[in-house]
Amino acid sequence: MYQQPLPPEYAGMGDAEAASRIRAAKQALGSRVVVLGHHYQRDEIIEHADHRGDSYKLAKDAGSHPEAEFIVFCGVHFMAESADILTPDNQIVILPNLAAGCSMADMANFFQVKRCWKELGEVTDTDRIVPVTYINSAANLKAFVGERDGTVCTSTNAPTAVGWALENGDKVLFFPDQHLGRNTGVRLGFDPDHDMVVWDPFKPLGGNTPERIRDATFILWKGHCSVHKRFTVEQVQAARAKHPDVRVLVHPECELEVVRLADHNGSTEYILRTIEEAEPGTTWAIGTEINLVSRLAKEHPDKTIFCLDEQICPCSTMYRIHPSFLCWTLENLVAGRVVNQVKVPEAVAAPARKALAQMLRVGVSRD
């Protein structure tokens, strides 16, 4: 979707002015608007959020304000799509910057996944394959999954979602993030070498033999998160060498070797909870997006908290939600104009809603 350039009044706006005008616009709109902020957003956005959380939490929070006319989602496009699918038609979901996408979500498109399913059907029984799409995917892929009785998952509930899938089938097609799929399978006791294959959408049969497809329990899409792929074994080793008492805490979108070396791994909500519950004086090296790590360090000065990646890589697409875009969005609402509405056609929304509803039914374990 195309994002129109901001008017000059907003493009040159300073942070202090933007913050003041955002507060004024929110006050004018009152309960008519709810602002959701993903943990990876910059502090200048999070300070205006009525709810902050990861994809799973915000998917639930989107439906918790039936009185609101507008849900302004400070995240990325697939999150706003999910919010639109899960909320009533009378609520309007808005993404402040339509250019805020997700490189991982772009690594699997509908036509590639549809072709994958067709090729799988030529070598094995797709009736026994349960598709599981990470929430980091387009609405039409969620619809694809819903039409085939699969589920959406997030990093919060991936183990319970995949466990549910294997209770209802013999294999899981997991996309678009191979690393979350692999780490989830290993957590459930599966062998990454024997029980899993990677599906490369640019190769016939994903680069696999029919025998390997038939033997595998997990078919993992060749996709990844550009931020979490930056965290390495060498970074973990360096953190331990510099801080012998460090606890390493990483996101399960990291590569398996990094997750295995870490002391803890889990979703952004898990990371948040782990730090909140940690003893004062403890030292933590965290492998996830820098805005969340920096915020945790500021909110918990009694602990030593730093990012595993010294080069500090933000999520560039999340960063496109600048305060000037949020201000522009809200002031247009005050003036009676809706900009940047995200609306999923009902033909796509209905089966996607089925997959998302399954995600919420599966729930999440606190383990």
Beta strands, then each sheet from edge to edge (+ up, - down):
strand 1: 33-38
strand 2: 51-53
strand 3: 70-74
strand 4: 92-94
strand 5: 129-134
strand 6: 151-153
strand 7: 171-175
strand 8: 196-199
strand 9: 218-221
strand 10: 247-250
strand 11: 264-265
strand 12: 283-287
strand 13: 304-307
sheet 1: 2+ 1+ 3+ 4+
sheet 2: 6+ 5+ 7+ 9+ 8+
sheet 3: 11+ 10+ 12+ 13+
end
